[in-house]
């Protein structure tokens, strides 16, 4: 297959730089808090909510309102659509019941990204009938894993997520970690016109790289601000909900203590000066905040070479923090953290080979295509296996760019990239496969059903880089 050109013309370079962060007027509201959804069931062990998807407005910029699609709390008749949607909170082991209503002008679903749900609750068109305009659907599942997860559609995902349909699900549990504050951040970018409206223009660059916005958002806000205390230890939970942007976070003068990945708390936390979060990934970190009264710092995203010789646009602000007051002393960190991800493999463990490919548009008006093993969904033969089987997946990006790879319904353990073992271990369900590299992971298959796997650059998944794992019990 032909590959997208590895070098860009001067015009395209300017387009990339503009789309990767031309600064605009900041949002009217700087608040970075997420609004929790109301729990309708007072009984312990059950979280029951009404979630509604529909059109609405938000102001990303002072220039004017943007027409968006989003979620709102259906238990409050006057609640507005928000981007991100309401924060859903539960505790490990809880039963979660989501009564979902679709007020959009088109069909949709909800995928519970990273949550080990029954197949009927996975929210893909192969596991449920799409919810039509005016329709309802009940999602019911048990949250077996503490961690940071999110929810979003799995119908026309590149369009519906870009318009604002996403939210966070936090499942509490695991070791007690003394912190001054526990904060949740959904990271995104949007492509806006000068009027403040979402841009309807989609070009070949958007399709090849994933839509790159010119405004960076944290919890739906550009230029957001946090007040923090001097000497505070804060827990920050990050979700990257962007269609295609990689966030490479840096907080000058500080390091991140990484304590959690997609599948929950790590067995051994580690320090990092920067934190790379590919689309669909989640990370949890501790930050010890040092500063002086009135001082401000900016959390930035800096350049990451994800392929195709994209130029470095320089650091871009994500949000600001301002020091006010001094934090109270906290207790010590846990002596032990999460369990070690154990999965038994050996020379006889079966290996699946998956090759991610791309092909540029063949002419004017055409779109690029994306492939798994030289075929485009839905024509990729499904992987057939049984629940509980252990296999190794060898995933190669045979392209000039990275691809975030997501497997529904179960976690996996990364073994190596081009034969080099990772320095740290934990459970993942979304992992970045570097350009022209092979990443191997071991997986123990979960519940029976039809489970999607795909690139989480949403423009790639919707144009062919997606397939199915079908698990059925052995006869």
N, C-alpha and C positions, 0 to 999 in steps of 0.2 A: 504494500500500500504506500501511496505517496504520503509524505508528511508535510505539515504546514511549514512554510519557509522559516529557516532559522534566523534570518536577519530581516529587519523591518526597514521600510522606506522612511525618509525624514517625516513625511506626513503622518504615517502610522505611529512613529515615535511620539510625535506631538499629541496624537490621540490618546496613546497610552498614558503619557504623563498627565494629561488633563483628566482622564477618567480615574486615575489613581490618587487624586487628592487635591484638585484645585480648591482652595479654601473659600468658603462662602460665609454669609452671615450666620451666626449661631441661632439655635432654637430660642423661642421665647421663654421656655421653661428650662431651667438647668437641673431640675430634680432628677436624680438617678434611681429613685426607689421603684420597685415593682409592686403593684397592688395585688395582694393575695385574694384569691377567689373565695367566696363564702362556702363553708362546709355545711350542707343541709342536714347532715346526720350527726347528732350530738354524741352518739355512742362511740366509745373508744374502739379503735381497730377498723373503723369504716370512714372513708372520705367520699362524700357524695356531692357532686357539683352539677350545675347547669351551665353549659358552655355553648355560646351562640357565635356563629361566624356570619359576618355581614359587612356591607359597605359602610364607610364613615369618612371622617376627615381628621387629619392631624397636621400640625405645623412643624415641619422639619426645620424650616428657615423663617426668618422674619418677613421674607418677601411675599409669602402668601400660603394658604392652606394647600395640602396635597390630598387628593381623593385616594383613599386606601381601602383595602380589605383587611379586616382584622377580627379578633375575637373579643367578646365581652362576657361579663358575668350575667348569665340569664336569670339568676335569682334576684337581681336588682333591675326592676323595670326601667329605671332611669340611667342605667350604667352605659357609658359610651364605649364604642369600639376603641381599643388601644393597640398600639404597636410598641413593644411586644404585647401579647395577650396576657390575661391574668396569671399570676404565679400560683401554681398548684403545689401544695405542700402535703406530705404524708410522712409516716414513719415506717421503717422497715417492717414488713409483715402485714401492713394494712391492706384491706380490700379497697380498691378505688373504683367508683362508679361515676361515669361521665355521661350525662344525658345531653347529647349533642343535637343542636338544631341548625340547619343550614338556611340562612337568609341571603346567600349569595345569588347572583344571576346564573350560576352554573353549578354543576355537580362537584362534590369534593369528598374527602375523607380526612381522618386524622391518623397519622402514624406516630406511635409513641417511641421516639428514637432512643435506642439503647435499653429500653425496658424489656425484660423477658416476659412478654405477654403471651396468652394463648393465641394460636394462629388466627382465630376469628376476630381478635381485637387488634391485629397488626396494622390495619388501615390501608392496605393496598387493594387495587381493583381485582386482584386474584383471590383475595381472602374475604371480601365483602362486596356487596352491591354498592356502587357509589351513591352517596346521599344526594338526592336531587334537590333543586331549589324548593324550599318549603318543607323538606323532609326531615326526619329525625332518625337517630341511631343511638343505641346505648352501648358504650364500651365498658366492660367490666373485667378487671384483672387484679391480681395480687402483686404488690411490689416486694419482691424477694431480696432486692439488693439496695443498700443505702448508696446514694450517690447523686450526681447532677445529670439530669436528662432533659429532653425537650420534646415538644410536639409540633407537628407541621403537616400539611397535606401531602398526599402521595398521588395526586391527580394534577397534571400540568404543573408540577412542582416548581419549575423555573419561573412561571408566571405568578402562581398563587403565593409562593413564599416571598418573591420580590415585592408583591403588593402589600405585604405586611402580615401574612398568616403564619405566625409562629409564636411560641411561648415556652416557658421553662417549667419543668417539674423537678422539685427537690425532694428527695427521700432521705429523711434523717435517720441516723443510726451510726453504729461503729463506735470507735473509742471517743471518750470525752476529751475534747481539745479546748482548753481555756483560751478564749479570744475576747477582745474588746468589742468586735463587731463581726457579724457573719453576713457578707454581702453577695448578691447574685447579679451577674452582668451578662446580658445577651449582646454580642457584638455583631454588627452588620454594616453594610454600606448601601446607599441608594443613589441612583442616577437621576438627578433632578434638572429641570429646566430653570431658566432664570426666574420664572414665576413662582418657583417653589413646588410645582407639580412634578409628579413622577414622569420621567421621560418615556415616551412610547417608542422611541427610536432604538432599534436593535440592529447592530451591524455584525459583520463577520468576526470582528475582534471580540465582541461580546460572546459570540457563540464558541469561539475557539478557546478563550481563557475563562469563560464564565463571566457573567455580567459584572463589570467593575464600576462601582459608584464613584461619584465625585464628592460625596458627603459621607463621612464616617460617623456611625452611630454607636452609642452605648446605651442600652435600654431605651432605644427610640429617640435619643437626644443627641444632637450635635453640640459640642462645646459644653458638655455637662460638667458639674462640679460636685465634689464631696468635701464636707468638713470632717477632718480627722483630728485625733488627739496626739500630741507629742508622746512618743513612747508606746503607742498602741500596737498591739499585735492583732491584725485583722485576717480573717479568712475570706478570700475572694474566690468565687465560683464563676468560671467562664464557659460560655457556649458560643461557638462560632456558627451563626445562622446564615452567613452570607452565601450568595449563589456561587461566587468564585474567589473572593478575596481571602488570602492567607493573612492572618494577624501574627506579627512577630513582635511581641510586647517587650517594652523596656521601661523601667522606672529609674531615672538617673539617680545614682548614689545609693541604690537599693538592689537587693537580690530577692528572688522568689524562692521560697522553700516549697517545692512541689510535693504535695501530699496525696493527690488523687488524680486518676485518669478516668476514662470513660466508665470502667467497671467498678469504681469506688476507690477506697483508701489503699495506698500502696503499702507493701510490707516494709519498705525502706524509703522514706522521703529523701529528696536530694535538692541541692542548691543549684540555681540557674540564674545567670544574669539576664538572659532573654528567654522568652516563652513563645515557641512557635505553635500556633493553633490553626490547623487546616479546617476547611469547611466541614461541619458536622462533628468535630471533636469537642471534648470537654476536658477541662483541667481545673483542679482545685489547688490553691496555693495559700501559704501563710506569708504575710508581709509584716516585718517589724519596721514601723514608721518612725523615722528620725528627722527632726526639723526644729525650727524656731517659731515662736508665735508670729502669725501673719504670713509666714513663708508659704509659697505655692510651688508645687511640682506638677509636671504633666506626664501622665502615662502615655507613651508613644507607641506607634507601630512603625517599625523600620523595615527596610528593604529585605526581601528574601528572594533568592534566585530560584524561581519556580519553573524556569524554562523559557525558550523562545527569545532569549536575549532581551527580556523586558528591562528597560532602563531603571535606574534607581531614582525615584522622585524625591528622596530625602525623608526624614522623619515626619510623621503625621500625627497630630494629637488625637487621642481617644477620649480622655477626660482629664480634668484638673483636680488636684487635691489641695486643700488649704488647711494649715495647721491652726488649731484654736483649742486652748486648754491642754491639760496634761492627763494622760491615762492612769488609772489605778493599776497597782501591781497585780500580776496574774500568777496563777499557779504554774507548776512545771508542765512541760509537754509529756505526752504519754510515753511510758517505757516500751510499749509494744504498739504496733500500728495494725495494718491489715494482714490478712492471711497471705501466704505465698501462693501464687497461681500454679497449682500442681496439675500436670497433665502428662501422662505416660506415653512416650513415643520411643520407637526403636527402628532398626534397619528394615523391618517388615511393615512399618506403618505406611498405608497407602498415601500417595501424593497426587494431588490434582494440579494440573498446569493451566493457568489462566493468563492470557496475554491481552493487554489493553492496547488498542490501536486507534488511529485517527486518520482521516482523509480530508483534505481541504476541499472547498467548494470547487466544482468543476467549471463554473462559468457564472456570468451575471445572473442574479436572482436565485442562485442555488445556495444551499446551506452545507456546511461541513458535516461529516458523518463520524460516528464513533462506534467502536466495535469491541466485542469480547471474542477472542479466538476467531477473528476475521468475519464474524457475523454480528448483525445488529438485532437487538431486541425488537420484536418477540420471536425472532428466528434462531436464537441461541438455544441449543438443546439443554434441557435442565440437567443439573447434577442430581443423581439418584442415590440415596443412601438411607440408613436407618437411624432413628433416634439412639443416642448413646455411642454411636461409632466415633472413633478418633481418627482423624486424617490430617495430613499436612497440605496446605494450599501454597503453591508457588505462584505468586502474582508478579508478573513482569509488566512494566511500563515500556512498551516498544515505541515510545514517542519522545519528542523533544520537550516534554513538560511533565511535572508531577501530577499525580491523581490521588485524591483522598478516597479510599476504598472502604465501603460500609457493608457489613453483613447484618441482616436483620435477625432478631430472635435469640442471639447467643453471643457470648464473649469468646475471644481467642487470645492466645499468647504469641507474641512475635518472637521468632527464633533467630532470624538474622536478615541482614540486607547485603546482598552480594557476598555472602559467606561470613560477614562480620556480625557477631552477636551484639545485641544492645547492652548498654551499661546498666540499664534499669529495667525492672520487670513489673508488670501489672496486667490487669485484664483490659482489653480493648475491644471495641466493636467498629471503630472507624480509625484508619491508619493511613498515613501519607506514604504512597509508593513513589520514590524519587524517579525522575526522568532517566530513561535508559538503564534502569536497575531492576533487580529481582528481590522481592521481599517474601520471606517464608513465615507462615504462622501455623501453629497447631490449634486445632479446634475439636472439642467434643460436642457432637451435634445435640441440639436441644429437642424440643417437643415436635411431634409429628405435624406436618403441614407444608405449605408452600411459602418459602422464605426468599425474599429478594436479596440480591447483592448487586452493587452498582458503584460507579463513581459518584461522589457527592458534590462534584461540580454539577449543578442541577441542569445546566444546558447540555452537558455530556450525557447524563442519564436519560434525559428526555429524547435524545437523538441517537440512542442505540447502545450506550455503554451500561447495560443492565441485563441481568439474567436471573434465573431461579434455582434455588436448592430445594428439591422435593424430598421430604423425609417421610417414610412410611415404615411401619413395623415389619420386621422380617417374618415371613410365613413359616 
